[in-house]
Amino acid sequence: MKRIINIILLVLLSTPSFSQTVELTGNVLVDLINDVRNKNSLVSVTYNHNLEKAAKIQAEYLSTLNDIYDISHVHPVDSLERVWDRISVVSNDTDFNPCENITVFTVKEVPNDTTLSNRAFRNFITSKGHRINILTDTKSIFSENQRTFSYGQCILYVPSKKWVIVVQVFATFFED
C-alpha cells in the first residue's frame, strides 16, 4: 500500500516542467551514451521500450525506499529479483544478455537544462562497473558485424526525498 501511495504522490507532485526535464534528460543521456560508444568504435544503442518498462519496475521500487543507502540492483519480489527477471516479465525474449546501471542522487531543485543528464552520465562513466556496461562490445568473435545493443531507461524524481533515480537497462542478443 505504501508503494502505491508513493507512486501516486510521484505522479501528482511531478510538474509539467519536470516531465519536460525528464524527456530532455533522457534524450541527452542517450546521446551521451552513444557519443562515448561511438568514440570507442562501438555501435550506438538502440532504444527499446520493453527495456524501458524493465527499468521502470526497478526505479519505481527504489522510489519507495526510505534511505538512499538501501539502493540496490535486487528487487524484493522473487519474480523481479534480477534485471533478467524484470526483462522477462515485459518481453517474450528469453535469449539475451542483460546488464543494469543505477544511480540515485539528491537535488535541491529540479533544473530545466542538461544538468541532470550530465550528472547521471558522470556517475555512470566514472564507475568502473557502470562504464563496462556502457562500453560493452557487441562484436561477435565469429563475425566482423556488431550486434545491436538494446537500451531502455527510466528517470524518476521523488519530490519528498528530492531524489533523482536513473535506471538503465542494456541487453545484447535482445530481439523483442
Phi, psi and omega in degrees: 000317180299321180298317180296318179297317179298320180292319178298315177299320179301316180290315182293323185272351176286126181270160177303324180294326177291322179296325174293321178296319178298316179298313178298313180301314180298314180297315180294320180298317177298317179298318179296319178298312181294324177300312182290326177293316180295322177296338178256021177058038178247154179293151176292155175287151175252119184292137183227124184288334175291322176291328174298317178297320178295320177295322181295324178303312182289319181298318180294320176298313182299328181292344180270351182288154181265339185230131181299337180282353177270359181300135185207159173279350184267128177267141184288341178277124185308318183286353180237011191305310184253162179302323178301318179297317182294323177292320181298331179290327185256000185218153175271349181291136179236000184240079182212165179239103185262160168210161187220138173244139176225134168224142176226130178215162181259151176225145177288321176211158182274116179285159179250034179229205184268013182303314182296316181294319179295320180293315179298314180298316178299317177300317182289312189286339179268357176261124186305311181296318179292320179298319178300317178298316180296322186261026177300130178272124183260011181286135179278145176287347181260356185209155175282344184281143174267139177283161176292151178239102185279151188211140171217155181213157173224133178238121180236147171244130179251096187303321183295334181250350185060033178267141165250125181247126177235120177242126176247139175235126178245151175207130170264158181065019184271123185252351187268000000 
